[in-house]
Amino acid sequence: MDEKLNMSIRRFLKKVGITSQNEIEKAWKDNKLVKVKMVLTIEELGLKHTIEGEIGED
């Protein structure tokens, strides 16, 4: 993979990670376990990738 593309992707994903964590922390109530879903969409590439999971304590 091209190094410039690789760095561009990494910068974007870092921004996604940091801003997502901040938004979750702002919205967090005293929930012990919540379901989460993240959808990555790149229309120009025909890409739609979904990640599902849970965060919190059991």
mmCIF file of the N, C-alpha and C atoms, coordinates in Angstrom:
data_MODEL
# 
_entry.id   MODEL 
# 
loop_
_atom_site.group_PDB 
_atom_site.id 
_atom_site.type_symbol 
_atom_site.label_atom_id 
_atom_site.label_alt_id 
_atom_site.label_comp_id 
_atom_site.label_asym_id 
_atom_site.label_entity_id 
_atom_site.label_seq_id 
_atom_site.pdbx_PDB_ins_code 
_atom_site.Cartn_x 
_atom_site.Cartn_y 
_atom_site.Cartn_z 
_atom_site.occupancy 
_atom_site.B_iso_or_equiv 
_atom_site.pdbx_formal_charge 
_atom_site.auth_seq_id 
_atom_site.auth_comp_id 
_atom_site.auth_asym_id 
_atom_site.auth_atom_id 
_atom_site.pdbx_PDB_model_num 
ATOM 1   N N  . MET A 1 1  ? 0.854   -1.179 0.000  1.00 0.00 ? 1  MET A N  1 
ATOM 2   C CA . MET A 1 1  ? 0.000   0.000  0.000  1.00 0.00 ? 1  MET A CA 1 
ATOM 3   C C  . MET A 1 1  ? 0.897   1.239  0.000  1.00 0.00 ? 1  MET A C  1 
ATOM 4   N N  . ASP A 1 2  ? 0.491   2.250  -0.700 1.00 0.00 ? 2  ASP A N  1 
ATOM 5   C CA . ASP A 1 2  ? 1.204   3.510  -0.758 1.00 0.00 ? 2  ASP A CA 1 
ATOM 6   C C  . ASP A 1 2  ? 1.320   4.123  0.645  1.00 0.00 ? 2  ASP A C  1 
ATOM 7   N N  . GLU A 1 3  ? 2.510   4.598  1.002  1.00 0.00 ? 3  GLU A N  1 
ATOM 8   C CA . GLU A 1 3  ? 2.755   5.137  2.345  1.00 0.00 ? 3  GLU A CA 1 
ATOM 9   C C  . GLU A 1 3  ? 1.886   6.361  2.643  1.00 0.00 ? 3  GLU A C  1 
ATOM 10  N N  . LYS A 1 4  ? 1.685   7.239  1.656  1.00 0.00 ? 4  LYS A N  1 
ATOM 11  C CA . LYS A 1 4  ? 0.840   8.425  1.878  1.00 0.00 ? 4  LYS A CA 1 
ATOM 12  C C  . LYS A 1 4  ? -0.605  8.017  2.151  1.00 0.00 ? 4  LYS A C  1 
ATOM 13  N N  . LEU A 1 5  ? -1.096  7.026  1.411  1.00 0.00 ? 5  LEU A N  1 
ATOM 14  C CA . LEU A 1 5  ? -2.454  6.528  1.634  1.00 0.00 ? 5  LEU A CA 1 
ATOM 15  C C  . LEU A 1 5  ? -2.565  5.908  3.025  1.00 0.00 ? 5  LEU A C  1 
ATOM 16  N N  . ASN A 1 6  ? -1.567  5.115  3.382  1.00 0.00 ? 6  ASN A N  1 
ATOM 17  C CA . ASN A 1 6  ? -1.545  4.467  4.691  1.00 0.00 ? 6  ASN A CA 1 
ATOM 18  C C  . ASN A 1 6  ? -1.623  5.507  5.808  1.00 0.00 ? 6  ASN A C  1 
ATOM 19  N N  . MET A 1 7  ? -0.831  6.563  5.722  1.00 0.00 ? 7  MET A N  1 
ATOM 20  C CA . MET A 1 7  ? -0.825  7.606  6.749  1.00 0.00 ? 7  MET A CA 1 
ATOM 21  C C  . MET A 1 7  ? -2.149  8.367  6.774  1.00 0.00 ? 7  MET A C  1 
ATOM 22  N N  . SER A 1 8  ? -2.741  8.596  5.613  1.00 0.00 ? 8  SER A N  1 
ATOM 23  C CA . SER A 1 8  ? -4.019  9.282  5.540  1.00 0.00 ? 8  SER A CA 1 
ATOM 24  C C  . SER A 1 8  ? -5.117  8.464  6.217  1.00 0.00 ? 8  SER A C  1 
ATOM 25  N N  . ILE A 1 9  ? -5.120  7.170  5.955  1.00 0.00 ? 9  ILE A N  1 
ATOM 26  C CA . ILE A 1 9  ? -6.093  6.273  6.598  1.00 0.00 ? 9  ILE A CA 1 
ATOM 27  C C  . ILE A 1 9  ? -5.896  6.280  8.102  1.00 0.00 ? 9  ILE A C  1 
ATOM 28  N N  . ARG A 1 10 ? -4.662  6.188  8.553  1.00 0.00 ? 10 ARG A N  1 
ATOM 29  C CA . ARG A 1 10 ? -4.367  6.172  9.992  1.00 0.00 ? 10 ARG A CA 1 
ATOM 30  C C  . ARG A 1 10 ? -4.799  7.466  10.678 1.00 0.00 ? 10 ARG A C  1 
ATOM 31  N N  . ARG A 1 11 ? -4.573  8.612  10.029 1.00 0.00 ? 11 ARG A N  1 
ATOM 32  C CA . ARG A 1 11 ? -5.012  9.892  10.605 1.00 0.00 ? 11 ARG A CA 1 
ATOM 33  C C  . ARG A 1 11 ? -6.533  9.920  10.747 1.00 0.00 ? 11 ARG A C  1 
ATOM 34  N N  . PHE A 1 12 ? -7.225  9.459  9.705  1.00 0.00 ? 12 PHE A N  1 
ATOM 35  C CA . PHE A 1 12 ? -8.687  9.431  9.761  1.00 0.00 ? 12 PHE A CA 1 
ATOM 36  C C  . PHE A 1 12 ? -9.175  8.516  10.882 1.00 0.00 ? 12 PHE A C  1 
ATOM 37  N N  . LEU A 1 13 ? -8.615  7.316  10.983 1.00 0.00 ? 13 LEU A N  1 
ATOM 38  C CA . LEU A 1 13 ? -9.042  6.367  12.005 1.00 0.00 ? 13 LEU A CA 1 
ATOM 39  C C  . LEU A 1 13 ? -8.726  6.855  13.415 1.00 0.00 ? 13 LEU A C  1 
ATOM 40  N N  . LYS A 1 14 ? -7.618  7.571  13.576 1.00 0.00 ? 14 LYS A N  1 
ATOM 41  C CA . LYS A 1 14 ? -7.287  8.151  14.881 1.00 0.00 ? 14 LYS A CA 1 
ATOM 42  C C  . LYS A 1 14 ? -8.350  9.183  15.263 1.00 0.00 ? 14 LYS A C  1 
ATOM 43  N N  . LYS A 1 15 ? -8.734  10.023 14.299 1.00 0.00 ? 15 LYS A N  1 
ATOM 44  C CA . LYS A 1 15 ? -9.778  11.024 14.543 1.00 0.00 ? 15 LYS A CA 1 
ATOM 45  C C  . LYS A 1 15 ? -11.100 10.346 14.903 1.00 0.00 ? 15 LYS A C  1 
ATOM 46  N N  . VAL A 1 16 ? -11.440 9.278  14.178 1.00 0.00 ? 16 VAL A N  1 
ATOM 47  C CA . VAL A 1 16 ? -12.665 8.527  14.467 1.00 0.00 ? 16 VAL A CA 1 
ATOM 48  C C  . VAL A 1 16 ? -12.618 7.967  15.887 1.00 0.00 ? 16 VAL A C  1 
ATOM 49  N N  . GLY A 1 17 ? -11.500 7.377  16.245 1.00 0.00 ? 17 GLY A N  1 
ATOM 50  C CA . GLY A 1 17 ? -11.381 6.766  17.568 1.00 0.00 ? 17 GLY A CA 1 
ATOM 51  C C  . GLY A 1 17 ? -11.501 7.775  18.691 1.00 0.00 ? 17 GLY A C  1 
ATOM 52  N N  . ILE A 1 18 ? -10.797 8.887  18.563 1.00 0.00 ? 18 ILE A N  1 
ATOM 53  C CA . ILE A 1 18 ? -10.800 9.898  19.622 1.00 0.00 ? 18 ILE A CA 1 
ATOM 54  C C  . ILE A 1 18 ? -12.172 10.552 19.743 1.00 0.00 ? 18 ILE A C  1 
ATOM 55  N N  . THR A 1 19 ? -12.744 10.965 18.619 1.00 0.00 ? 19 THR A N  1 
ATOM 56  C CA . THR A 1 19 ? -14.041 11.644 18.692 1.00 0.00 ? 19 THR A CA 1 
ATOM 57  C C  . THR A 1 19 ? -15.146 10.689 19.132 1.00 0.00 ? 19 THR A C  1 
ATOM 58  N N  . SER A 1 20 ? -15.070 9.428  18.711 1.00 0.00 ? 20 SER A N  1 
ATOM 59  C CA . SER A 1 20 ? -16.070 8.447  19.130 1.00 0.00 ? 20 SER A CA 1 
ATOM 60  C C  . SER A 1 20 ? -16.010 8.217  20.638 1.00 0.00 ? 20 SER A C  1 
ATOM 61  N N  . GLN A 1 21 ? -14.808 8.087  21.172 1.00 0.00 ? 21 GLN A N  1 
ATOM 62  C CA . GLN A 1 21 ? -14.677 7.886  22.610 1.00 0.00 ? 21 GLN A CA 1 
ATOM 63  C C  . GLN A 1 21 ? -15.233 9.081  23.367 1.00 0.00 ? 21 GLN A C  1 
ATOM 64  N N  . ASN A 1 22 ? -14.931 10.294 22.905 1.00 0.00 ? 22 ASN A N  1 
ATOM 65  C CA . ASN A 1 22 ? -15.450 11.495 23.568 1.00 0.00 ? 22 ASN A CA 1 
ATOM 66  C C  . ASN A 1 22 ? -16.974 11.528 23.557 1.00 0.00 ? 22 ASN A C  1 
ATOM 67  N N  . GLU A 1 23 ? -17.582 11.187 22.437 1.00 0.00 ? 23 GLU A N  1 
ATOM 68  C CA . GLU A 1 23 ? -19.047 11.201 22.334 1.00 0.00 ? 23 GLU A CA 1 
ATOM 69  C C  . GLU A 1 23 ? -19.683 10.148 23.232 1.00 0.00 ? 23 GLU A C  1 
ATOM 70  N N  . ILE A 1 24 ? -19.078 8.964  23.301 1.00 0.00 ? 24 ILE A N  1 
ATOM 71  C CA . ILE A 1 24 ? -19.593 7.907  24.173 1.00 0.00 ? 24 ILE A CA 1 
ATOM 72  C C  . ILE A 1 24 ? -19.515 8.354  25.627 1.00 0.00 ? 24 ILE A C  1 
ATOM 73  N N  . GLU A 1 25 ? -18.377 8.926  26.013 1.00 0.00 ? 25 GLU A N  1 
ATOM 74  C CA . GLU A 1 25 ? -18.216 9.372  27.400 1.00 0.00 ? 25 GLU A CA 1 
ATOM 75  C C  . GLU A 1 25 ? -19.221 10.460 27.754 1.00 0.00 ? 25 GLU A C  1 
ATOM 76  N N  . LYS A 1 26 ? -19.509 11.379 26.827 1.00 0.00 ? 26 LYS A N  1 
ATOM 77  C CA . LYS A 1 26 ? -20.496 12.437 27.093 1.00 0.00 ? 26 LYS A CA 1 
ATOM 78  C C  . LYS A 1 26 ? -21.895 11.857 27.247 1.00 0.00 ? 26 LYS A C  1 
ATOM 79  N N  . ALA A 1 27 ? -22.221 10.835 26.480 1.00 0.00 ? 27 ALA A N  1 
ATOM 80  C CA . ALA A 1 27 ? -23.569 10.257 26.499 1.00 0.00 ? 27 ALA A CA 1 
ATOM 81  C C  . ALA A 1 27 ? -23.746 9.208  27.587 1.00 0.00 ? 27 ALA A C  1 
ATOM 82  N N  . TRP A 1 28 ? -22.657 8.738  28.160 1.00 0.00 ? 28 TRP A N  1 
ATOM 83  C CA . TRP A 1 28 ? -22.691 7.611  29.094 1.00 0.00 ? 28 TRP A CA 1 
ATOM 84  C C  . TRP A 1 28 ? -23.526 7.936  30.316 1.00 0.00 ? 28 TRP A C  1 
ATOM 85  N N  . LYS A 1 29 ? -24.409 7.031  30.633 1.00 0.00 ? 29 LYS A N  1 
ATOM 86  C CA . LYS A 1 29 ? -25.165 7.102  31.883 1.00 0.00 ? 29 LYS A CA 1 
ATOM 87  C C  . LYS A 1 29 ? -24.590 6.020  32.781 1.00 0.00 ? 29 LYS A C  1 
ATOM 88  N N  . ASP A 1 30 ? -25.308 5.583  33.757 1.00 0.00 ? 30 ASP A N  1 
ATOM 89  C CA . ASP A 1 30 ? -24.786 4.541  34.642 1.00 0.00 ? 30 ASP A CA 1 
ATOM 90  C C  . ASP A 1 30 ? -25.081 3.152  34.101 1.00 0.00 ? 30 ASP A C  1 
ATOM 91  N N  . ASN A 1 31 ? -25.104 3.040  32.777 1.00 0.00 ? 31 ASN A N  1 
ATOM 92  C CA . ASN A 1 31 ? -25.350 1.741  32.153 1.00 0.00 ? 31 ASN A CA 1 
ATOM 93  C C  . ASN A 1 31 ? -24.182 0.815  32.431 1.00 0.00 ? 31 ASN A C  1 
ATOM 94  N N  . LYS A 1 32 ? -24.503 -0.418 32.713 1.00 0.00 ? 32 LYS A N  1 
ATOM 95  C CA . LYS A 1 32 ? -23.451 -1.384 32.970 1.00 0.00 ? 32 LYS A CA 1 
ATOM 96  C C  . LYS A 1 32 ? -22.944 -2.027 31.679 1.00 0.00 ? 32 LYS A C  1 
ATOM 97  N N  . LEU A 1 33 ? -23.825 -2.266 30.731 1.00 0.00 ? 33 LEU A N  1 
ATOM 98  C CA . LEU A 1 33 ? -23.426 -2.902 29.477 1.00 0.00 ? 33 LEU A CA 1 
ATOM 99  C C  . LEU A 1 33 ? -24.357 -2.393 28.377 1.00 0.00 ? 33 LEU A C  1 
ATOM 100 N N  . VAL A 1 34 ? -23.774 -1.885 27.309 1.00 0.00 ? 34 VAL A N  1 
ATOM 101 C CA . VAL A 1 34 ? -24.582 -1.393 26.199 1.00 0.00 ? 34 VAL A CA 1 
ATOM 102 C C  . VAL A 1 34 ? -24.080 -1.990 24.894 1.00 0.00 ? 34 VAL A C  1 
ATOM 103 N N  . LYS A 1 35 ? -24.994 -2.193 23.966 1.00 0.00 ? 35 LYS A N  1 
ATOM 104 C CA . LYS A 1 35 ? -24.639 -2.673 22.639 1.00 0.00 ? 35 LYS A CA 1 
ATOM 105 C C  . LYS A 1 35 ? -24.213 -1.483 21.792 1.00 0.00 ? 35 LYS A C  1 
ATOM 106 N N  . VAL A 1 36 ? -23.202 -1.699 20.960 1.00 0.00 ? 36 VAL A N  1 
ATOM 107 C CA . VAL A 1 36 ? -22.725 -0.634 20.081 1.00 0.00 ? 36 VAL A CA 1 
ATOM 108 C C  . VAL A 1 36 ? -22.598 -1.160 18.653 1.00 0.00 ? 36 VAL A C  1 
ATOM 109 N N  . LYS A 1 37 ? -22.742 -0.242 17.711 1.00 0.00 ? 37 LYS A N  1 
ATOM 110 C CA . LYS A 1 37 ? -22.554 -0.588 16.301 1.00 0.00 ? 37 LYS A CA 1 
ATOM 111 C C  . LYS A 1 37 ? -21.879 0.590  15.623 1.00 0.00 ? 37 LYS A C  1 
ATOM 112 N N  . MET A 1 38 ? -20.823 0.313  14.886 1.00 0.00 ? 38 MET A N  1 
ATOM 113 C CA . MET A 1 38 ? -20.113 1.335  14.126 1.00 0.00 ? 38 MET A CA 1 
ATOM 114 C C  . MET A 1 38 ? -20.210 0.945  12.657 1.00 0.00 ? 38 MET A C  1 
ATOM 115 N N  . VAL A 1 39 ? -20.620 1.897  11.833 1.00 0.00 ? 39 VAL A N  1 
ATOM 116 C CA . VAL A 1 39 ? -20.745 1.631  10.402 1.00 0.00 ? 39 VAL A CA 1 
ATOM 117 C C  . VAL A 1 39 ? -19.797 2.558  9.658  1.00 0.00 ? 39 VAL A C  1 
ATOM 118 N N  . LEU A 1 40 ? -18.897 1.979  8.886  1.00 0.00 ? 40 LEU A N  1 
ATOM 119 C CA . LEU A 1 40 ? -17.982 2.728  8.036  1.00 0.00 ? 40 LEU A CA 1 
ATOM 120 C C  . LEU A 1 40 ? -18.525 2.662  6.621  1.00 0.00 ? 40 LEU A C  1 
ATOM 121 N N  . THR A 1 41 ? -18.786 3.817  6.040  1.00 0.00 ? 41 THR A N  1 
ATOM 122 C CA . THR A 1 41 ? -19.320 3.874  4.687  1.00 0.00 ? 41 THR A CA 1 
ATOM 123 C C  . THR A 1 41 ? -18.425 4.750  3.829  1.00 0.00 ? 41 THR A C  1 
ATOM 124 N N  . ILE A 1 42 ? -18.002 4.210  2.701  1.00 0.00 ? 42 ILE A N  1 
ATOM 125 C CA . ILE A 1 42 ? -17.275 4.995  1.697  1.00 0.00 ? 42 ILE A CA 1 
ATOM 126 C C  . ILE A 1 42 ? -18.018 4.794  0.389  1.00 0.00 ? 42 ILE A C  1 
ATOM 127 N N  . GLU A 1 43 ? -18.906 5.724  0.088  1.00 0.00 ? 43 GLU A N  1 
ATOM 128 C CA . GLU A 1 43 ? -19.779 5.573  -1.077 1.00 0.00 ? 43 GLU A CA 1 
ATOM 129 C C  . GLU A 1 43 ? -18.991 5.428  -2.378 1.00 0.00 ? 43 GLU A C  1 
ATOM 130 N N  . GLU A 1 44 ? -17.929 6.235  -2.531 1.00 0.00 ? 44 GLU A N  1 
ATOM 131 C CA . GLU A 1 44 ? -17.139 6.206  -3.763 1.00 0.00 ? 44 GLU A CA 1 
ATOM 132 C C  . GLU A 1 44 ? -16.484 4.852  -4.030 1.00 0.00 ? 44 GLU A C  1 
ATOM 133 N N  . LEU A 1 45 ? -16.268 4.072  -2.970 1.00 0.00 ? 45 LEU A N  1 
ATOM 134 C CA . LEU A 1 45 ? -15.636 2.755  -3.120 1.00 0.00 ? 45 LEU A CA 1 
ATOM 135 C C  . LEU A 1 45 ? -16.641 1.618  -3.012 1.00 0.00 ? 45 LEU A C  1 
ATOM 136 N N  . GLY A 1 46 ? -17.903 1.941  -2.782 1.00 0.00 ? 46 GLY A N  1 
ATOM 137 C CA . GLY A 1 46 ? -18.916 0.905  -2.610 1.00 0.00 ? 46 GLY A CA 1 
ATOM 138 C C  . GLY A 1 46 ? -18.688 0.089  -1.347 1.00 0.00 ? 46 GLY A C  1 
ATOM 139 N N  . LEU A 1 47 ? -18.139 0.727  -0.315 1.00 0.00 ? 47 LEU A N  1 
ATOM 140 C CA . LEU A 1 47 ? -17.800 0.027  0.928  1.00 0.00 ? 47 LEU A CA 1 
ATOM 141 C C  . LEU A 1 47 ? -18.783 0.367  2.032  1.00 0.00 ? 47 LEU A C  1 
ATOM 142 N N  . LYS A 1 48 ? -19.275 -0.660 2.690  1.00 0.00 ? 48 LYS A N  1 
ATOM 143 C CA . LYS A 1 48 ? -20.058 -0.504 3.918  1.00 0.00 ? 48 LYS A CA 1 
ATOM 144 C C  . LYS A 1 48 ? -19.614 -1.619 4.854  1.00 0.00 ? 48 LYS A C  1 
ATOM 145 N N  . HIS A 1 49 ? -18.977 -1.233 5.949  1.00 0.00 ? 49 HIS A N  1 
ATOM 146 C CA . HIS A 1 49 ? -18.414 -2.195 6.900  1.00 0.00 ? 49 HIS A CA 1 
ATOM 147 C C  . HIS A 1 49 ? -19.013 -1.915 8.278  1.00 0.00 ? 49 HIS A C  1 
ATOM 148 N N  . THR A 1 50 ? -19.576 -2.940 8.901  1.00 0.00 ? 50 THR A N  1 
ATOM 149 C CA . THR A 1 50 ? -20.234 -2.797 10.198 1.00 0.00 ? 50 THR A CA 1 
ATOM 150 C C  . THR A 1 50 ? -19.499 -3.603 11.250 1.00 0.00 ? 50 THR A C  1 
ATOM 151 N N  . ILE A 1 51 ? -19.275 -2.973 12.387 1.00 0.00 ? 51 ILE A N  1 
ATOM 152 C CA . ILE A 1 51 ? -18.676 -3.648 13.540 1.00 0.00 ? 51 ILE A CA 1 
ATOM 153 C C  . ILE A 1 51 ? -19.667 -3.517 14.690 1.00 0.00 ? 51 ILE A C  1 
ATOM 154 N N  . GLU A 1 52 ? -19.994 -4.637 15.331 1.00 0.00 ? 52 GLU A N  1 
ATOM 155 C CA . GLU A 1 52 ? -20.907 -4.626 16.468 1.00 0.00 ? 52 GLU A CA 1 
ATOM 156 C C  . GLU A 1 52 ? -20.227 -5.219 17.678 1.00 0.00 ? 52 GLU A C  1 
ATOM 157 N N  . GLY A 1 53 ? -20.623 -4.754 18.844 1.00 0.00 ? 53 GLY A N  1 
ATOM 158 C CA . GLY A 1 53 ? -20.050 -5.272 20.073 1.00 0.00 ? 53 GLY A CA 1 
ATOM 159 C C  . GLY A 1 53 ? -20.780 -4.713 21.272 1.00 0.00 ? 53 GLY A C  1 
ATOM 160 N N  . GLU A 1 54 ? -20.126 -4.808 22.416 1.00 0.00 ? 54 GLU A N  1 
ATOM 161 C CA . GLU A 1 54 ? -20.669 -4.294 23.662 1.00 0.00 ? 54 GLU A CA 1 
ATOM 162 C C  . GLU A 1 54 ? -19.566 -3.571 24.410 1.00 0.00 ? 54 GLU A C  1 
ATOM 163 N N  . ILE A 1 55 ? -19.960 -2.538 25.154 1.00 0.00 ? 55 ILE A N  1 
ATOM 164 C CA . ILE A 1 55 ? -19.011 -1.863 26.033 1.00 0.00 ? 55 ILE A CA 1 
ATOM 165 C C  . ILE A 1 55 ? -19.647 -1.728 27.406 1.00 0.00 ? 55 ILE A C  1 
ATOM 166 N N  . GLY A 1 56 ? -18.817 -1.652 28.394 1.00 0.00 ? 56 GLY A N  1 
ATOM 167 C CA . GLY A 1 56 ? -19.281 -1.541 29.772 1.00 0.00 ? 56 GLY A CA 1 
ATOM 168 C C  . GLY A 1 56 ? -18.911 -2.776 30.552 1.00 0.00 ? 56 GLY A C  1 
ATOM 169 N N  . GLU A 1 57 ? -19.479 -2.860 31.727 1.00 0.00 ? 57 GLU A N  1 
ATOM 170 C CA . GLU A 1 57 ? -19.188 -3.984 32.617 1.00 0.00 ? 57 GLU A CA 1 
ATOM 171 C C  . GLU A 1 57 ? -20.366 -4.936 32.655 1.00 0.00 ? 57 GLU A C  1 
ATOM 172 N N  . ASP A 1 58 ? -20.056 -6.218 32.696 1.00 0.00 ? 58 ASP A N  1 
ATOM 173 C CA . ASP A 1 58 ? -21.113 -7.250 32.797 1.00 0.00 ? 58 ASP A CA 1 
ATOM 174 C C  . ASP A 1 58 ? -21.816 -7.166 34.109 1.00 0.00 ? 58 ASP A C  1 
# 
